[in-house]
Amino acid sequence: MPYLHSHLRPLALSVLLLLAGRAGAKPVDYTIVNKFSRVTFSIDHQGFLQASGILRLSPGMITFDNDDWSNSMVAVNMPVKFLDMGDPLWNKQIRSDDAWTTLFKHPMISFKSTRVERKDDSNGTLTGELTMAGVTKPVTLALHVNKIAPNAMSGKPSVGFTANGTIKRSQFGLDAYEDLVNDDMPFQVQLEASVGGE
């Protein structure tokens, strides 16, 4: 028995230390690396192709708890002035078209999470409120954690996410040209963030 006890003590100590470490874990605040982070979306153009656009994320913070995702929080802003459809002429046309005035008179598209749920080690759902063109609607995104590790360049603790969802633009009052452009808008968020910024 003394032999058994002497071998069980280190194991028990290791388990206790592991549990104590988990109990002491806290949500981590990360600064969005906005030079890399983007929202891309696509729209069906008359059935010929999927036209794509990009929105940049403003500088901001997110909170993520990898032990308990429900403690996490995401709040991001996307300046409408940086909306890029990939072509200078098209960018100019939509900004001068009265049909899109509602979109451009509001400077920000914003999202704030209300719930983050984990399904497995790296996948879950991100639910929140999306405000666009002055209208707020609930949305749910499929969330994937790409990586949690020190950044190879800065050495700072970093995290990367991909989130996918679909909205109907008409629900936000953006129903122009529905005979030419599909109502459904699939989108993807690519977000990188680090402790203390870049």
C-alpha positions as CSV (number, residue, x, y, z in Angstrom):
1,M,0.0,0.0,0.0
2,P,2.7,2.6,0.8
3,Y,4.1,1.9,-2.7
4,L,0.7,2.5,-4.2
5,H,0.2,5.6,-2.3
6,S,3.6,7.0,-3.2
7,H,2.7,6.6,-6.9
8,L,-0.9,7.9,-6.6
9,R,0.2,11.1,-4.9
10,P,1.9,12.7,-8.0
11,L,-1.1,11.7,-10.1
12,A,-3.6,13.2,-7.7
13,L,-1.5,16.4,-7.4
14,S,-1.4,16.7,-11.2
15,V,-5.2,16.4,-11.4
16,L,-5.7,19.0,-8.7
17,L,-3.4,21.4,-10.4
18,L,-5.2,20.9,-13.7
19,L,-8.6,21.5,-12.1
20,A,-7.3,24.5,-10.3
21,G,-6.0,25.9,-13.6
22,R,-9.3,25.4,-15.3
23,A,-11.2,26.9,-12.3
24,G,-8.9,30.0,-12.5
25,A,-9.3,30.4,-16.2
26,K,-10.9,33.7,-17.2
27,P,-12.2,35.2,-20.4
28,V,-9.5,36.9,-22.4
29,D,-9.8,40.3,-24.0
30,Y,-8.4,40.6,-27.5
31,T,-7.9,43.6,-29.8
32,I,-9.1,43.1,-33.4
33,V,-6.4,43.1,-36.0
34,N,-8.4,45.1,-38.4
35,K,-5.8,45.2,-41.2
36,F,-6.5,41.5,-41.7
37,S,-10.1,41.1,-40.5
38,R,-12.8,41.3,-43.1
39,V,-16.4,40.6,-43.9
40,T,-17.1,39.3,-47.4
41,F,-20.5,38.8,-48.9
42,S,-22.0,37.7,-52.2
43,I,-25.1,38.5,-54.2
44,D,-26.6,36.6,-57.1
45,H,-26.4,38.9,-60.1
46,Q,-29.3,37.8,-62.5
47,G,-28.1,34.2,-62.1
48,F,-25.0,34.9,-64.2
49,L,-22.6,34.9,-61.2
50,Q,-22.0,35.6,-57.5
51,A,-20.8,39.1,-57.2
52,S,-18.8,39.7,-54.1
53,G,-18.1,42.7,-51.8
54,I,-16.0,43.4,-48.8
55,L,-16.5,45.4,-45.6
56,R,-13.6,46.2,-43.2
57,L,-13.9,46.0,-39.5
58,S,-13.2,49.0,-37.3
59,P,-10.7,48.7,-34.5
60,G,-12.3,47.2,-31.5
61,M,-12.3,44.5,-28.8
62,I,-13.7,41.0,-28.4
63,T,-13.8,38.7,-25.3
64,F,-13.3,35.0,-25.7
65,D,-13.3,32.2,-23.1
66,N,-12.1,29.0,-24.7
67,D,-13.2,27.0,-21.6
68,D,-16.7,28.4,-21.5
69,W,-17.8,30.0,-24.7
70,S,-20.9,31.4,-23.1
71,N,-18.7,33.9,-21.3
72,S,-17.5,35.3,-24.7
73,M,-18.7,38.6,-26.3
74,V,-18.3,40.0,-29.8
75,A,-19.1,43.6,-30.8
76,V,-17.9,44.9,-34.2
77,N,-18.5,47.9,-36.4
78,M,-18.1,48.0,-40.2
79,P,-17.9,51.5,-41.7
80,V,-20.2,51.7,-44.7
81,K,-17.9,54.2,-46.5
82,F,-15.3,51.3,-46.9
83,L,-17.8,49.1,-48.7
84,D,-16.0,47.8,-51.8
85,M,-17.6,45.8,-54.6
86,G,-14.3,45.3,-56.3
87,D,-14.8,47.8,-59.2
88,P,-14.3,51.6,-59.0
89,L,-17.2,52.3,-61.4
90,W,-19.6,50.1,-59.5
91,N,-18.6,51.6,-56.2
92,K,-19.3,55.0,-57.6
93,Q,-22.7,53.9,-59.1
94,I,-24.1,52.5,-55.9
95,R,-23.1,55.5,-53.9
96,S,-24.9,57.9,-56.3
97,D,-27.9,55.7,-56.7
98,D,-31.0,56.9,-54.7
99,A,-32.0,53.3,-54.2
100,W,-29.1,52.8,-51.8
101,T,-29.5,56.1,-49.9
102,T,-30.8,54.4,-46.9
103,L,-27.7,52.3,-46.6
104,F,-25.2,55.1,-47.0
105,K,-26.9,57.6,-44.7
106,H,-26.0,55.4,-41.8
107,P,-22.2,55.4,-41.2
108,M,-21.9,52.0,-39.5
109,I,-23.1,48.4,-39.9
110,S,-22.8,46.9,-36.4
111,F,-23.1,43.5,-34.8
112,K,-23.3,42.7,-31.1
113,S,-23.5,39.2,-29.8
114,T,-26.2,38.0,-27.4
115,R,-25.1,34.4,-27.1
116,V,-22.1,32.2,-28.0
117,E,-22.6,28.4,-27.8
118,R,-20.1,25.6,-28.2
119,K,-20.8,22.4,-30.1
120,D,-17.4,20.7,-30.1
121,D,-13.8,21.7,-29.7
122,S,-13.7,24.3,-32.5
123,N,-17.3,24.8,-33.7
124,G,-20.4,26.5,-32.3
125,T,-22.9,29.2,-33.0
126,L,-22.8,33.0,-32.6
127,T,-26.1,34.8,-32.1
128,G,-26.5,38.5,-32.0
129,E,-28.1,41.6,-33.3
130,L,-27.1,43.0,-36.7
131,T,-27.9,46.7,-37.4
132,M,-27.8,47.8,-41.0
133,A,-29.4,50.8,-42.7
134,G,-30.9,51.7,-39.3
135,V,-32.7,48.4,-38.9
136,T,-31.8,45.8,-36.2
137,K,-32.5,42.1,-36.7
138,P,-31.4,39.0,-34.9
139,V,-28.9,36.7,-36.8
140,T,-27.2,33.5,-36.0
141,L,-23.8,32.5,-37.5
142,A,-22.0,29.2,-37.7
143,L,-18.7,29.9,-35.7
144,H,-15.4,28.1,-36.2
145,V,-12.3,28.8,-34.1
146,N,-9.4,28.6,-36.5
147,K,-6.5,28.8,-34.0
148,I,-5.5,29.9,-30.5
149,A,-1.8,30.4,-30.2
150,P,1.0,33.0,-29.9
151,N,1.4,35.0,-33.0
152,A,4.6,33.8,-34.8
153,M,5.7,37.4,-35.4
154,S,4.7,39.3,-32.2
155,G,4.6,36.4,-29.8
156,K,1.3,37.8,-28.4
157,P,-1.5,35.4,-27.5
158,S,-3.8,35.5,-30.6
159,V,-7.0,33.9,-31.9
160,G,-8.6,33.6,-35.3
161,F,-12.3,32.9,-36.2
162,T,-14.4,32.2,-39.2
163,A,-18.2,32.8,-39.0
164,N,-20.7,32.2,-41.8
165,G,-24.3,33.3,-42.1
166,T,-27.0,34.5,-44.5
167,I,-29.3,37.5,-44.3
168,K,-32.2,38.8,-46.5
169,R,-31.4,42.4,-47.4
170,S,-35.1,43.2,-47.8
171,Q,-35.5,42.7,-44.0
172,F,-33.2,45.8,-43.6
173,G,-35.2,47.9,-46.0
174,L,-32.7,47.2,-48.9
175,D,-35.0,45.8,-51.5
176,A,-34.0,47.7,-54.6
177,Y,-33.5,45.8,-57.9
178,E,-34.9,42.5,-56.6
179,D,-35.6,41.5,-60.2
180,L,-31.8,41.7,-60.8
181,V,-30.1,41.0,-57.5
182,N,-31.1,38.1,-55.2
183,D,-32.5,38.9,-51.8
184,D,-30.4,36.4,-49.9
185,M,-26.9,37.6,-49.0
186,P,-24.5,34.9,-47.8
187,F,-21.6,36.4,-45.8
188,Q,-18.4,35.3,-44.1
189,V,-16.5,36.9,-41.3
190,Q,-12.7,36.4,-41.0
191,L,-11.5,37.8,-37.7
192,E,-8.0,37.8,-36.1
193,A,-7.4,39.4,-32.7
194,S,-4.5,39.5,-30.3
195,V,-3.9,40.5,-26.7
196,G,-2.8,44.1,-26.5
197,G,-3.1,44.6,-30.3
198,E,-0.6,44.1,-33.1
